[in-house]
Amino acid sequence: MRTLSILGATGSIGRSTLDLAARHPDRFEVVALAAARDVEGMLGLCRRHRPALAVMADEGAAGALAAALRAESLAIEVARGDAGLVAAASAAETVVAGIVGAAGLPPVLAAAASGKRILLANKEALVCAGELLMAAVRAGGATLLPIDSEHNAIFQCLPDGHGRPPAGVRRLWLTASGGPFRGWSAGQLEGVSVEQAVAHPNWRMGPKISIDSATLMNKGLEVIEAHHLFGLPADAIRVLIHPQSTIHSLVEYADGSFLAQLGSADMRIPIAHALAWPERIESGAPVLDLAALARLDFAEPDTVAFPCLKLAYAALEAGRTAPAVLNAANEVAVAAFLNGRLRFPAIADVVNETLQRLGLSSATSLEAVLATDAEARALAGRLVDRGIAA
Ligand SMILES: NC(=O)c1ccc[n+]([C@@H]2O[C@H](COP(=O)([O-])OP(=O)(O)OC[C@H]3O[C@@H](n4cnc5c(N)ncnc54)[C@H](OP(=O)(O)O)[C@@H]3O)[C@@H](O)[C@H]2O)c1
């Protein structure tokens, strides 16, 4: 029996994980759930999964949840704020990092420092503070298992299952569906709506990652994530457009072999893999029907229409706090687009401008990363307010 703490429980990753926990009550016990503001969602999860601890990052939401639980005589402890998130990260043997954005970094670092088994979906944490987080994993004796589908696929294609590629690995190939605007020109992207941009062709995900998929920033963040997880340089991590999202990524070996992991586009597959690793369990995902699929297509990404991918490679090459700046500016720009305050192509403009204007420093402590994050958010916010290309 493994105890589970699920950070981002009310989100897409959180709910997929809870579906798996409910399918395997003999293996997993949910002891802590954490979210930000969705009191109704959290209340429903508390009724169903009866954790010992429920955390809301938002103070007001925590108060409302505590009152609602009392009214239903549910004896579940409620905690709040950053301290509550860190408490949730310490409450179980396995921590599922499913918070969206850099907000997930402090609890993931806490889980790493206390030697947890961490199932990482929260790629922004690794993008902002890759060296720091990997060092904390090593120092704390934690086990970091990627559940981002591409990185989980690579993990599955590496020989020792511990994520460090042997000398014979030539390149990693991250596949990308291309999002809802695959094949569109820069001109066509000028007037796209939020509804069009969140409508991912293959995956059902939260709004932020859906927009990141549409701009290809998601793949850029994943390149940085892969660099930290697998220790390969930027030029050994390549991106391949694969519209069917059937091959979730590949490892290319020196002898010319390519190993790939295939499956239906259902996040329960990588999450089930990491939950049970090194064993295998049923995930409930639809079984892949290769004959019905009939073909798999591949193409180079278009970095003219989708410059975010190039910006992410440049931030990885620049190192230091550049990836944290990239991530923070992107979070601000995506939120502004979702709120109707920024045009779709201006997301890349805000990120680029923020990277150009902010000086870089070393990202050697959580405080330094959080300070950079705050500075980049403030600048990106001003750029949005001034209507950079709005
Ligand atoms: N969805 C996928 O299929 C998928 C695939 C690969 C990787 N990922 C990664 O997984 C992460 C989560 O994505 P998602 O699609 O599941 O997002 P989502 O559906 O939007 O859910 C986000 C979750 O994070 C919580 N949250 C947001 N801000 C928070 C804060 N400041 N403190 C505590 N909790 C906070 C939300 O709580 P409230 O509901 O209360 O706001 C919610 O539970 C992202 O990093 C994403 O890139 C997702």
The ligand as a MOL file (V3000), in Angstrom:
LIG
                    3D

  0  0  0     0  0            999 V3000
M  V30 BEGIN CTAB
M  V30 COUNTS 48 52 0 0 0
M  V30 BEGIN ATOM
M  V30 1 N -3.2490 17.9650 -18.1530 0
M  V30 2 C -2.3650 17.2040 -18.7480 0
M  V30 3 O -2.7280 16.2940 -19.4930 0
M  V30 4 C -0.8900 17.4290 -18.5250 0
M  V30 5 C 0.0320 16.6480 -19.2530 0
M  V30 6 C 1.3890 16.8210 -19.0060 0
M  V30 7 C 1.8250 17.7430 -18.0720 0
M  V30 8 N 0.9060 18.5020 -17.4050 0 CHG=1
M  V30 9 C 1.3850 19.4960 -16.4280 0
M  V30 10 O 0.7330 19.2480 -15.1860 0
M  V30 11 C 0.4990 20.4770 -14.5030 0
M  V30 12 C -0.9900 20.5830 -14.2160 0
M  V30 13 O -1.6810 20.6820 -15.4410 0
M  V30 14 P -3.2490 20.4880 -15.5270 0
M  V30 15 O -3.5840 20.4330 -16.9750 0
M  V30 16 O -3.6740 19.3770 -14.6450 0 CHG=-1
M  V30 17 O -3.7530 21.8990 -14.9390 0
M  V30 18 P -5.2080 22.2870 -14.4150 0
M  V30 19 O -6.2260 21.3150 -14.9050 0
M  V30 20 O -5.3930 23.7200 -14.7310 0
M  V30 21 O -5.0720 22.0830 -12.8330 0
M  V30 22 C -4.1770 22.8730 -12.0930 0
M  V30 23 C -4.2110 22.4570 -10.6590 0
M  V30 24 O -3.2560 23.2480 -9.9450 0
M  V30 25 C -3.9080 23.9050 -8.8590 0
M  V30 26 N -3.2580 25.1720 -8.6220 0
M  V30 27 C -3.1350 26.2280 -9.4560 0
M  V30 28 N -2.4350 27.2220 -8.8710 0
M  V30 29 C -2.1190 26.7740 -7.6470 0
M  V30 30 C -1.4340 27.3430 -6.5310 0
M  V30 31 N -0.9370 28.5950 -6.5730 0
M  V30 32 N -1.2950 26.6050 -5.4200 0
M  V30 33 C -1.8130 25.3640 -5.3430 0
M  V30 34 N -2.4820 24.7700 -6.3480 0
M  V30 35 C -2.6250 25.4730 -7.4780 0
M  V30 36 C -5.3520 24.0650 -9.3160 0
M  V30 37 O -6.2110 24.2880 -8.2200 0
M  V30 38 P -7.6470 25.0210 -8.4360 0
M  V30 39 O -8.4670 24.0770 -9.2580 0
M  V30 40 O -8.1590 25.2040 -7.0530 0
M  V30 41 O -7.3510 26.3000 -9.1600 0
M  V30 42 C -5.5550 22.6900 -9.9890 0
M  V30 43 O -5.7690 21.7150 -9.0160 0
M  V30 44 C 1.0500 21.5770 -15.4170 0
M  V30 45 O 2.3550 21.8660 -15.0360 0
M  V30 46 C 1.0490 20.9300 -16.7940 0
M  V30 47 O 2.0270 21.4750 -17.6430 0
M  V30 48 C -0.4280 18.3630 -17.6080 0
M  V30 END ATOM
M  V30 BEGIN BOND
M  V30 1 1 1 2
M  V30 2 2 2 3
M  V30 3 1 2 4
M  V30 4 1 4 5
M  V30 5 2 4 48
M  V30 6 2 5 6
M  V30 7 1 6 7
M  V30 8 2 7 8
M  V30 9 1 8 9
M  V30 10 1 8 48
M  V30 11 1 9 10
M  V30 12 1 9 46
M  V30 13 1 10 11
M  V30 14 1 11 12
M  V30 15 1 11 44
M  V30 16 1 12 13
M  V30 17 1 13 14
M  V30 18 2 14 15
M  V30 19 1 14 16
M  V30 20 1 14 17
M  V30 21 1 17 18
M  V30 22 2 18 19
M  V30 23 1 18 20
M  V30 24 1 18 21
M  V30 25 1 21 22
M  V30 26 1 22 23
M  V30 27 1 23 24
M  V30 28 1 23 42
M  V30 29 1 24 25
M  V30 30 1 25 26
M  V30 31 1 25 36
M  V30 32 1 26 27
M  V30 33 1 26 35
M  V30 34 2 27 28
M  V30 35 1 28 29
M  V30 36 1 29 30
M  V30 37 2 29 35
M  V30 38 1 30 31
M  V30 39 2 30 32
M  V30 40 1 32 33
M  V30 41 2 33 34
M  V30 42 1 34 35
M  V30 43 1 36 37
M  V30 44 1 36 42
M  V30 45 1 37 38
M  V30 46 2 38 39
M  V30 47 1 38 40
M  V30 48 1 38 41
M  V30 49 1 42 43
M  V30 50 1 44 45
M  V30 51 1 44 46
M  V30 52 1 46 47
M  V30 END BOND
M  V30 END CTAB
M  END
